[in-house]
């Protein structure tokens, strides 16, 4: 019988702070709109920026799960922070579309390694019964980072006339996180996971529940990134708001997501995650339906806020379902699920194509609605 780890605050703190670094990837939402404006791109072309970030989750997630078996979870997290730091410094060298794409590619690669390794690293310091609430606490910290991104960008534009100054700020925080984790002794899991080939790892998708959870992560990140890309455009299109002012709606999304994860971390420590998932899924769908029809600034902000609150805990719920279903294969399961973060590349691109085809942002919102409908179906099925 595997002994459950005892929670140590000194060991848990630097791991949870790693979720703050994880949130840096969400800056791609507002960055996409700045890049679109700077280079005069269409919706379809500008949405290549999220693809430059999230495509790497599709490519590197499973190999990262295998890498953890060789070098350990902590070293994988440390490597991810080095790559992230380099990616954040690249835009300060030159500002051109190829350089920005390269920078966000590095950010995506680093974030892939971080998300794959950091979630199972939590299992080294928290017990099974605290896993869901601990994952939710991590998402709470990630949400704080995510809502700060657009605010820092707007601050940089207002006082320095350059939104790119958020990159050195993020790079400095990444360095601090790396040093903190490096200085913290962590006992690695002595259990050896025997998966040695990519084929054996992908075979886990043969488990219907793992496959459905994977699709859940895929569509959830599609909602997350897609909404942050399209919400400012909806404000500009329907309410005539400027680009700089419209960027604040992404922060509103993450503020309410932060509140949702904070409450979720408390509630999920006491209550079952399954009915929680049902309520969250239907609330998210209601928010997107509202966003499909409203045109006033207040109503748009309300819909986006509700979406952020509703989606706040779904990632950690699905992740905990999967890790608890295959605890003996947690590294590989983590790699497979984080591969679903590539939904941040797939769905914003589909939304860009849909909005260009429709000539309006309602086309993009329809793609989001389909993603929400999937979660409603999965949540009801999981409740049985």
C-alpha positions in Angstrom: 0.0 0.0 0.0 1.4 3.4 -1.1 2.0 5.8 1.8 0.2 9.1 1.4 2.6 12.1 1.6 2.1 14.6 4.4 1.5 18.2 3.4 4.4 20.5 4.1 3.8 24.2 3.7 7.5 24.9 3.1 7.5 22.3 0.2 4.1 23.2 -1.1 4.6 27.0 -1.3 7.3 27.0 -4.2 5.2 24.4 -6.1 2.1 26.5 -5.9 4.1 29.6 -6.9 5.0 27.8 -10.0 1.3 28.1 -11.0 1.9 31.9 -11.1 4.5 31.3 -13.8 2.0 29.0 -15.6 -0.4 31.9 -15.9 2.1 33.9 -18.0 0.9 32.0 -21.1 -2.5 33.6 -20.8 -1.0 37.0 -21.8 -1.3 35.7 -25.4 -5.0 36.7 -25.3 -4.3 40.5 -25.1 -1.0 40.2 -26.9 -2.8 38.8 -30.0 -4.9 42.0 -30.2 -1.9 44.3 -29.8 0.1 42.3 -32.5 -3.0 42.4 -34.8 -3.2 46.2 -34.4 0.6 46.7 -34.7 1.0 44.7 -37.9 -2.5 45.2 -39.5 -3.5 41.5 -39.5 -6.8 39.8 -40.1 -8.5 37.7 -37.3 -7.3 34.5 -39.0 -3.7 35.6 -39.2 -3.5 37.2 -35.8 -4.9 34.0 -34.2 -1.7 32.3 -35.4 -0.1 33.8 -32.2 -2.1 31.5 -29.9 -1.2 28.7 -32.2 2.5 29.5 -31.8 2.0 29.1 -28.1 -0.4 26.2 -27.7 0.7 24.0 -30.7 3.6 22.8 -28.6 1.3 21.3 -26.0 0.2 18.9 -28.8 3.8 18.0 -29.7 5.7 18.0 -26.4 3.2 17.0 -23.7 3.6 13.2 -24.0 7.4 13.3 -24.5 7.5 15.5 -21.4 5.6 12.9 -19.4 8.3 10.4 -20.5 11.1 12.8 -19.7 9.8 13.1 -16.1 10.4 9.3 -15.7 14.1 9.9 -16.5 15.0 13.2 -14.8 12.2 13.6 -12.3 9.4 16.1 -11.9 11.3 18.9 -10.1 14.1 19.0 -12.7 11.5 19.1 -15.5 9.8 22.1 -13.8 13.3 23.8 -13.5 14.0 23.2 -17.2 10.6 24.7 -18.1 11.4 27.9 -16.2 14.7 28.3 -18.0 12.9 28.0 -21.4 10.1 30.3 -20.3 12.6 33.0 -19.1 14.5 32.9 -22.4 11.2 33.2 -24.3 10.2 36.2 -22.3 13.5 38.1 -23.0 13.4 37.5 -26.8 10.8 40.2 -27.7 13.1 42.8 -26.0 15.8 42.1 -28.7 13.6 43.0 -31.7 9.9 43.6 -32.4 8.8 41.9 -35.6 6.2 39.3 -36.3 8.7 36.4 -36.8 10.4 37.4 -33.5 7.1 37.6 -31.6 6.1 34.2 -33.0 9.4 32.7 -31.9 9.2 34.2 -28.5 5.7 32.9 -27.9 6.8 29.5 -29.3 9.5 29.3 -26.5 6.9 30.5 -24.0 4.6 27.7 -25.2 7.3 25.0 -25.0 8.3 26.1 -21.5 4.7 26.2 -20.4 4.1 22.7 -21.8 6.9 21.3 -19.6 5.7 23.3 -16.6 2.0 22.2 -16.8 2.9 18.5 -17.4 5.4 18.4 -14.5 3.9 20.7 -11.9 0.5 19.1 -11.5 1.9 15.6 -10.6 4.6 17.2 -8.6 1.8 18.3 -6.2 1.1 14.6 -5.5 4.6 14.4 -3.9 3.7 16.8 -1.1 -0.1 16.5 -0.7 -2.4 13.6 0.2 -4.9 12.1 -2.2 -7.9 13.5 -0.4 -6.4 17.0 -0.7 -5.4 16.7 -4.4 -8.5 18.3 -6.0 -8.5 21.3 -3.6 -4.7 21.7 -4.0 -5.0 21.7 -7.8 -7.7 24.3 -7.5 -5.5 26.4 -5.2 -2.9 26.2 -7.9 -5.4 27.4 -10.5 -6.3 30.2 -8.2 -2.7 31.4 -8.2 -2.5 30.9 -12.0 -5.6 33.1 -12.4 -4.1 35.9 -10.3 -1.1 35.9 -12.7 -3.5 35.8 -15.7 -5.5 38.8 -14.8 -2.4 40.8 -14.0 -1.1 40.4 -17.5 -3.5 42.7 -19.3 -3.3 45.2 -16.5 0.5 45.3 -16.7 0.3 45.6 -20.5 -2.2 48.6 -20.3 0.1 50.2 -17.6 3.1 49.8 -19.9 1.2 51.4 -22.8 -0.1 54.3 -20.7 3.3 55.2 -19.1 5.9 53.9 -21.5 3.9 53.7 -24.8 5.1 50.1 -25.2 3.0 47.1 -24.0 6.1 44.8 -24.4 7.5 46.0 -21.1 5.5 43.3 -19.4 8.0 40.7 -20.7 11.0 41.7 -18.5 8.7 41.9 -15.5 7.5 38.3 -16.1 11.1 37.2 -16.8 12.2 38.5 -13.4 9.4 36.7 -11.6 10.3 33.5 -13.4 13.9 33.8 -12.2 12.7 34.2 -8.6 10.4 31.1 -8.9 13.3 29.1 -10.3 15.6 30.0 -7.4 12.9 29.3 -4.8 12.1 25.9 -6.2 15.9 25.1 -6.5 16.5 25.9 -2.9 13.6 23.7 -1.7 14.4 20.0 -1.0 11.7 17.7 -2.4 11.5 14.0 -2.1 10.8 12.5 -5.5 8.4 9.7 -5.9 10.5 6.5 -5.8 7.9 4.6 -7.8 9.1 3.9 -11.3 6.7 4.3 -14.1 7.4 1.7 -16.8 6.0 3.4 -19.9 8.9 3.6 -22.4 7.3 4.3 -25.7 5.0 7.0 -27.1 2.7 4.2 -28.4 2.3 2.8 -24.9 1.6 6.3 -23.5 -1.1 7.0 -26.2 -2.6 3.7 -25.5 -4.0 5.2 -22.3 -6.5 7.1 -24.4 -8.0 3.7 -25.0 -9.6 4.2 -21.6 -12.8 5.9 -22.5 -12.8 8.1 -19.4 -9.3 9.3 -19.9 -10.2 10.1 -23.6 -13.2 12.1 -22.5 -11.2 14.0 -19.9 -8.6 14.8 -22.6 -11.4 16.2 -24.9 -12.6 18.2 -21.9 -9.2 19.9 -21.4 -9.0 20.5 -25.2 -12.3 22.3 -25.3 -11.9 24.1 -21.9 -8.6 25.7 -23.0 -10.3 26.5 -26.3 -12.9 28.4 -24.3 -10.3 30.1 -22.1 -8.0 31.3 -24.8 -10.7 31.9 -27.4 -12.8 34.1 -25.1 -9.8 36.2 -24.1 -8.9 36.7 -27.8 -12.5 37.4 -28.9 -13.9 39.4 -25.9 -11.9 42.6 -26.6 -12.9 42.4 -30.3 -16.6 42.0 -29.3 -16.3 45.1 -27.2 -14.7 47.0 -30.1 -17.2 45.7 -32.6 -20.4 46.2 -30.7 -19.6 49.0 -28.2 -17.0 51.0 -30.0 -14.4 50.6 -27.3 -10.7 51.3 -28.0 -8.1 48.5 -28.1 -6.4 49.7 -24.9 -9.7 49.9 -22.9 -11.0 46.7 -24.3 -8.0 44.8 -23.0 -9.3 45.2 -19.5 -12.1 42.7 -20.2 -9.5 39.9 -20.1 -8.6 41.0 -16.6 -12.3 40.9 -15.6 -12.5 37.4 -16.9 -9.5 36.3 -14.8 -10.6 38.3 -11.7 -13.8 36.3 -11.6 -11.9 33.2 -12.4 -9.7 34.0 -9.5 -12.7 34.4 -7.2 -14.1 31.2 -8.5 -11.0 29.2 -7.9 -10.6 30.6 -4.4 -14.2 29.6 -3.5 -13.7 26.3 -5.3 -10.5 25.4 -3.3 -12.6 25.8 -0.2 -15.7 24.1 -1.4 -14.0 21.2 -3.1 -12.1 20.3 0.0 -15.5 19.4 1.6 -17.9 18.6 -1.3 -18.0 16.2 -4.2 -16.5 17.5 -7.4 -19.1 15.9 -9.7 -22.2 18.0 -9.0 -19.8 21.0 -8.9 -18.8 20.2 -12.5 -22.5 20.0 -13.6 -23.3 23.4 -12.2 -20.1 25.0 -13.6 -20.7 23.6 -17.1 -24.3 24.8 -17.5 -23.3 28.3 -16.1 -20.5 28.5 -18.7 -23.0 27.7 -21.5 -25.4 30.3 -20.2 -22.7 32.9 -20.2 -21.7 32.2 -23.8 -25.3 32.2 -24.9 -25.7 35.6 -23.3 -22.5 36.8 -25.1 -24.0 35.7 -28.4 -26.8 38.3 -28.2 -25.8 41.3 -26.0 -24.3 44.5 -27.3 -24.0 46.9 -24.4 -20.6 47.2 -22.6 -22.2 46.3 -19.2 -23.9 43.1 -20.6 -20.7 42.0 -22.4 -18.6 42.4 -19.2 -21.3 40.5 -17.3 -21.3 37.6 -19.7 -17.5 37.4 -19.6 -17.4 37.6 -15.8 -19.9 34.8 -15.5 -17.9 32.7 -18.0 -14.7 33.2 -15.9 -16.4 32.3 -12.7 -18.1 29.2 -14.2 -14.9 27.9 -15.9 -12.7 28.5 -12.8 -12.6 24.9 -11.4 -13.3 22.7 -14.4 -9.6 22.2 -15.2 -8.6 21.0 -11.8 -11.8 18.8 -11.5 -11.0 17.0 -14.8 -7.3 16.7 -13.9 -8.1 15.1 -10.5 -10.6 12.7 -12.1 -7.9 11.5 -14.4 -5.1 11.3 -11.9 -7.3 9.3 -9.5 -8.4 7.0 -12.2 -4.8 6.0 -13.2 -2.7 7.0 -10.2 0.0 4.5 -11.1 0.5 6.2 -14.4 0.3 9.8 -13.2 3.2 11.1 -15.3 1.8 9.8 -18.6 -1.8 10.8 -17.7 -0.6 14.3 -17.0 1.3 14.4 -20.3 -1.8 13.3 -22.2 -4.1 15.7 -20.5 -1.8 18.7 -20.9 -1.6 17.8 -24.6 -5.2 18.9 -24.5 -4.0 22.5 -23.8 -3.3 22.5 -27.6 -7.0 23.5 -27.7 -5.6 27.0 -27.2 -4.1 26.7 -30.7 -7.0 24.9 -32.4 -10.1 26.7 -31.3 -8.9 30.3 -31.5 -7.9 29.6 -35.1 -11.3 28.1 -35.8 -12.9 31.1 -34.2 -10.8 33.5 -36.4 -11.9 31.6 -39.5 -15.5 31.6 -38.3 -15.5 35.4 -37.5 -13.9 36.3 -40.8 -16.5 34.1 -42.7 -19.4 35.6 -40.7 -18.0 39.1 -40.9 -18.7 39.5 -37.2 -17.6 38.1 -33.9 -20.8 36.0 -33.4 -19.2 33.4 -35.6 -16.4 33.0 -33.1 -18.9 32.9 -30.2 -20.7 29.9 -31.9 -17.4 27.9 -31.7 -17.3 28.7 -28.0 -20.9 27.6 -27.6 -20.1 24.1 -29.1 -17.2 23.7 -26.6 -19.5 24.6 -23.7 -22.1 22.1 -24.9 -19.5 19.3 -24.8 -18.8 20.0 -21.1 -22.5 20.0 -20.3 -22.8 16.5 -21.8 -19.6 15.2 -20.1 -20.7 16.6 -16.7 -24.1 14.9 -16.8 -22.5 11.7 -18.0 -19.9 11.9 -15.2 -22.6 12.5 -12.6 -24.1 9.0 -13.2 
